[in-house]
Amino acid sequence: MAKIYLESANELPIYDECDILVVGGGSAGHSAALAAARAGCEKVILMERFGYFGGDVTGGYVLMIPALNWRSYNIVRGIQEEWFARLDKNAPDSYICPEREEVGENDPFKLQRWSLIHGCVSPEQGNPHLIRAPYYEPNHLKLEMDAMIQEQPNIKTLLHCWGTKPIMDGNTIKGVIFESKEGRKAVLAKVVIDATGDGDIYRQSGCPWVAGSLRTEDVRENRTSMTALVWRMGGVDYEAYSRWFHSNPAEAAAFRENLNKIAGYRTNFYPAGSNEVVWWNNWLTNRDCSNLDDIRHTEFTVRNSIRRLLEFCRKNMPYGRNAYLYDIAPQLGSRCSHRLIGEHVYTKLDIATGAKFDDVIAWHSTINMINGGAPIEIPYRSILPQKVENLLCPGRHLSADAETVAGISLIPQCIGTGQAAGVAAAVCVQDGTTTHNVDIKRVQKILCTEQDVPLPRQENTDPELVRELEDYKYGTQTEAAKKIRAAAGLDW
């Protein structure tokens, strides 16, 4: 039996009170705070454990946002697209990808040019076209995310503050205890948004949840059981390397195999928003980003391999002779640790049947999923915990099964569910309702008409997009979708 220490009762000072408290300033939490403030909430507090916002996108160096369009339709907008509109204005050379006006194009020259950049050409069989998948400089995005928050006078920020425990009154959350350099204090709130990514708050609230990583040796099947520590390498010519890579498949395969052998784990590098710099992603299998042993293993294993990989690239990488260490991500790359069991658990069957939800809050393209990349609907109930009131849980720890969460917890979905959570929380406060009784129609209307979030079956839904999706049958006729329906006993 493990030893325990019994902590004595303690009086904690109330640091502040607010309408909405957002715990975690990553892509989900940052978007939630902005959306709530813009929806008219008088006082929002955004609590972040680091000194900057963005989480994985800025501190974890996840430097590519995938699939912001479906065919010729820019379907993922809202706060997600605002990032790049602001970078266009203030740092136009800080990211690369096809323009919004080019998505869906199949001009041979453009296809050839963008095929050099991973993720910018659709893998849809028989229909190659340009995909908006921006690669960006994280430090410029940090500056924009700072500015977006500071432009909202109704948002108060708490940096270097770690939310550690919910304050509960029966099954209703009333606030959160946090730790900082000032010691242990509390914030009281009418609605709390857990955007920690690991369910740090909801796991202690009494709602159902489950350990989220799907342990598997087949790293190509699921990304949720893998950790990473990303780093960047300078002194290269990425586009020249990419042309060599595509022209010499046998040599390229051998080169990549050697990278994995030298590292001791699966790794590869990708563009980084500048042709002279690449970012190294990695996949350390059967690891959990909330487990202390796995965290230590990931940090040391990757850093111990960096100099070996650099030396190999300087000697053997085409156009990499002058490679050098550019920087190392300041925080661990996290994929999955815990998952909410919410009012709706999203599954692959939802995708295979083209499920439609009356409480849809995000409508997003997919990658590496079973429906050919067609947009899917994510319902409000997938961020709504069971049994607990006035708590919302957007981001990568949302309610989905162990397989499906890998495809609906990427950056666009984190931003989309975060933005919706912020609006929903604001509507709850304004209407005096609870999160289980929120006016979802009003939430959807604000998202669509005021915050530029496309949703299906709304007044401003693009009818041409709907027609094309219906012709495509929402991707339900792929062989993978048919197999999933058959396994569930559904015969179409």
N, C-alpha and C positions, 0 to 999 in steps of 0.2 A: 504494500500500500504506500502511495506517495506521501511524503511529509507535507504538512500544510502549516501555514502561518495565519493565525487569526488576527485580522486587522481590527483595531479598535474603532469605535464610532467616532466620527469626525464632523465638525461643522465646516461646510464649504461656502465661501462667499459667492453670491450671485454676481457674476461679472456684468451681465447685461440681459435684457429681455427684448424679444423681437416678434414679428409676425411669422417669419419663415427663417429657419436655420438650415443652411446647407453644409453638411459635413463632407469635406473633400472637394478640392478645387481642380480636379482633372477635367477632361473634356465633358463629362456628364454634369459634374457639379458646377463648373464655370458657366455652362449653358443654362443650368437650372436657375442660378442666381440672376443672371441677365434676364432670362425670360420672365421670372417673377417680378423683377423690378420694372421691366417694360410693360408688364400687364397691370401695373398700378399699385403693386404692394408697397406700403408705406415704409416698412423697415425690414430689410433682408440682411442677415449676417452670413458671410461666407468664410468658413473655417478650413484652413489648409495646413497640412503638417510640414510642407516645405516652404521656401520663401518665394515661390513663383507658382503660376497656374499652368495647367495643361497635363500634369501627370505624365503618362507614357508619351504623349506627343511632343513634349518639350524636354522633360527630364529623362524619359526612357528612350529617347531617340527613335521612336517609331515614325520614320520620316516619310511615309507614303500613306495617303488617304485613298482607299480603293473605291472604284465603281460609283462615282457621283452621278452617273447618268445610266439610262437604259435606252440603247439605240440612240435616236436623235433627241431624246427628252432629258433635260436636266432635272431629274426628279428629286435629287437631294439638295435642298437649298436651306433657307433659314439661317441660323447662326453658323452652320457649317460653311456655306458659301460666303458668308460675311467675312470669315477669316481671309479668304483670298481676294475679295474686293478691297479689303483694307491693305493687304500686302501689295496689290496692284498699284495702289495710290502712294504708299509710303516706302516700299522696298520692292520695286517691280522685278528685280533680278534675283529675288530670294526663293523662287520656286519655278518648277518646270512641269508642263503637261500640255496636252492639247487645249486650245481655247474652248470656252463654252459654246461658241458659235460653230466649232468644228466637230462636236460630238456626233457620232453616227456616220460621219463621212467615210467613204471607202476608196478615196483616190489612191491609186497604187503608190505614188511617190510618198504621200503622207503615211500610208501604212508601212512602207519600208523604213521610213525615217523613225517613226515612233515605235516600231517593233524592237528597236535597240533599247528601249526603256521599258522594263518589266511592268506589265499591268496596263499599258496605255493602248493596247489593241485587244479587242474582244476575242476570247477563245470560242465564241459561239460557232458551232459547226456550220459551214456554208454561208456565214454572214460576218466576215471580218469587218470591223469598223473601229473608229477611234473612241477611246474611253477617257473620260476626265479622271485621272488618278494623279493628283499633284504630289510631287516630291519637293520638300521645302527645307529651309534653314530654320532649325528650332529656336535659335536665339532671336531672330526677327519675329517669330510667332509669339515668343514670350513677351516681347515689347507690345505687340498688338493686344494680347490677352490682358495685360496690365491696363492698357489704355481703355479697353472696353469696360472694365470694371470701374475704373476711376471716373469715367464719364457719367456714371449713375450715382447721383448723390444719395439715393435711398439704399445703397449697398455699403455695409461696413465690413471690412476684411479683418480677419485674424490670421496672421501668418505665423509659421513655426508653432502651431497649436494642434495638438493631436486629440481628436475626439475619442474618448475611451469607453464611455458607458452611458446608456440611455437613462433618463429619469422617467420612471413610469408611475402612473396613477391607475392601478388596475390594468386594463388593456389599452390605455391611452398614453401615448408618449407626450411628455410635457417639456422636454429639454434634453440636454446632453452635458455630461461632465467632461472636462478636457484638461490636459496637462500642457504646461508651457514653462518657460523660464520664470514666470511669475508664480509658479506652483499650480496646485489643483483648484480649479474653479468650475462654475456652472453657468450655462446659458439657458434661459427659459424661452420657449417658443410655442406658438399655436400649431405650427406644422413643422415637422423635421423631414429633411430629405437626406437619406443615407446614400451618398455618392462616393463612398470609400473604395468601391471596387471589390472589396473582400467581405462586405457585409459586417463591418466592425460594430455597427450600431444595431442593425436588425437581428443579429445572432444572439443578442442579449435581451431582446425585447419580449420574447415569448412566442414569436411567430415561427412557423415551420421553415426549416432550411436544410440543406444537405451539403456535405463536402463535395465540391464542384469538379475537381479534376478527374478526368477519365484516364486511369492508368493503362497504358498500352505501349508495347514495344514498336508498334507500327506507327512511326512518326508521321507518315503521310495520311493516316486516317483521322487523326484528331490532334489539335494543337493545345487542348486545354490542360494536358498533363505535362507541359513543357515550360521551363523558365528561360530567361535570356539575360545577358548583359551586353548591350550594344556598344560598339565603338566605331570610330571613323579613321580612315586612312587617307592621307593627302599625297600629292606628288604623282598622280596617275593621269591617264587620258582615257576616261571611261568609254566614250563613244568609239574610239579606235579599238579598245579592247573588245567591246561588244560586237563590232563588225568581225573581228578575228574569231570570236566565240561562235558566231552564227555560221561562219565560213569553214570552220574546222571542228565539226562535231566530235570526232573521235578524240582529238587532242584536248578539246574543251572538257569532255567528260573525264579524261584522265587528270586534268588539272584540278577539277573540282574534287575528285576522289582524293587527291593528295592533300587538299586543304582539310578535308574531314579527318584524314589519318593524322596529320600534323597536329590539329587541334585536339583530337580525341573525342570530338562530338560533331554533330552536323552543323555546318556553318556555310555561309555564302555572303557575297557583298553585292550591293545594289547602288543605283544612283543616289546622290545626296543633295540635289538641287544645284550642284556645281559640277562641271565636267572634271575638275581636278581633284574632287573629293568623293569617296564612296563610303557607305556605311555597312558595317558588318553585322548582319543579323545572325542569330544562332538559336538552336533548339536543343536544350538539355532535357532529355526524356525522363518521364516518371518523377517529375519534381513539382512541388507545390509552392507557389510564391508567398504563402503565409506560414510555411514551416521553417523554423529557425535553422535546422540542419540543411535543408534544401537551399535556403537563402545563402548561407555561408558557402556551401559547395559551389553554387553558381558564381558568386562573386570571385572566389579564388580561382576556380577552374578556368574561367574565361580570361581573367587578367594574367594568369600564369602562361597562357598560350599565345598572347599577343605578339611578343617579340619573335617567337618561332614562326608565326604566320608572316610577319613583316619581312623577316630574312628570306623566307621562301619566295615571297612575291618579288622582292628586289632581284632575286637571282633567276626567277622562272616566269613571272607574269608578263605577257606581252604588254608593253606600254606601262610597265610598273617599276621600271628600274630605279626611279627616284622616290619610291614609296616611303612614307614616314608616318609615325603615329600622330594623328591630328588631335583627337581627344577621346575620352571615355565617358559614356553616359553617367550622369551623377546618381541615377537611381536604377534599381533592378527592373528588368523587363518582365512585366507580370501579365499572365494570360488568363488563368482561372484558379480559384482556390475554393470558394464557396458559392452556392447558388440559392437564391430565394425559391421557396415553394409558394408561389403566389396564388391569387385567385384564378389565374390561368397559367398552366405550364405549357410553354410553347414547344412543339415537337415537329419532327420532319413530316409527320402526317398532315400537319397544318399546311406545309408547303406543297406536299404532293396532291392535296385536294384544292389548292388555291383558296384557302379559307378566308372568309370575309368577316370582319368584326364590327359590330355597331360602335364599339368604343375604341376604334383604331386611332392611334396617336402618332404613328410613324409609318411611312410607306417608302420602302427602300429597296434598291437593287441589291442583289446578292452576288457573292463570288464563291466558287467551289461548292455550290450547293446543287440540289437535285432538279432545279426547274429552269436550267439554262440561263440563269442570271436574272430572270424576270423579277420585278418588284414584289415584295411580300408586305403584308399588313401586320404590324405589331400592336397588340391591344394594350389599353391602359391597365387591364387586370394583370399583365405580366410585370408591372412594377408596383403592384398593390399587394402588400402582405396579407395573409390570412390572420385573423384574430386580433390584430393590432390596429388601432385607429390613429389617424393623423400622422402616419409615416409613409413615405414613398421611397422606392428603391430603384432608381434608374441606373443604367450603366452596365458594365460587364458582368455584374453579379445578378442580373435580372432573372426572372423565372422562366427557365427552359430546361429541357432534359440534357443529360451529359453530352450527347452527341451534337444536338442542335445548337447549343449555346456557342459553340466554336464559330458558327457562321453568322450569328446575330449579335455578337458582342464586340464588333470592330468599332473603330472610331466614329464612323457616321451614325451607327446605331446608338452609341453612347451619347453623342450630341443630340440626336433626335429624341431619345427617351428622356434625356436630361431637360431639354427645352420644354417638352410636354409636361414633365413633372413640375417645373417651375410655374407654368401657366396654371396647371391644375391646383397647385398649392395656393396661388394668388386668388383663384376663383373661390376656393374653400374659405379663405379668410374674409373675402369681400361679402360672400353670401351667408357666412355663418354656418356653413355645413361641415361635415366631416369628409375625410378622403374616400370613404366608402359610399357617400351620398352626393358626391360632387356632380354638378351639372355638366356632364361630359359633352353635351351639344355645344354649350357655351365655350368650353375648353377648345373644342375643334374649330369653332368659328374664329376665336382669337388667333389660334395658330395659323389658320389659312388666310384670314383677311388682314391681320395686323402684323404677323411675324413671318410671312412668306414661306410657310411650310405647306407643300402640296399634300393633300389627303384625298382619298377616293370618296365619291358620292357627296361632294360638297358643291356649292354654287359655282366656285371657280375651278373645278376639276376640268382638266383639258380633255375634251371629248375625243380628240384624235388619239391621244395616248390610250384612253379606255378602249377605243375601237381596235387599236393595234394589239393591245393586251388580250382582248377577247378573241381576235383572230389567232393569236398565239396560244390561246387557252391557258393563259397564265403559267405556261411551262408545265402543265400537268400531264402532257403527253410524252415526256421524255421516258426512256426506258427505266431510269432510276425511280422516277415518280410512280410508274406503273408497278414496279416491284414492291415499293413501300405500301401502296394501296392493297396489293394482293396479299402481302403478309398480314395486313390488318383485316383481311376478309372483305374488302370493298371491291366489288366487281362493277366497273364502269363500262 
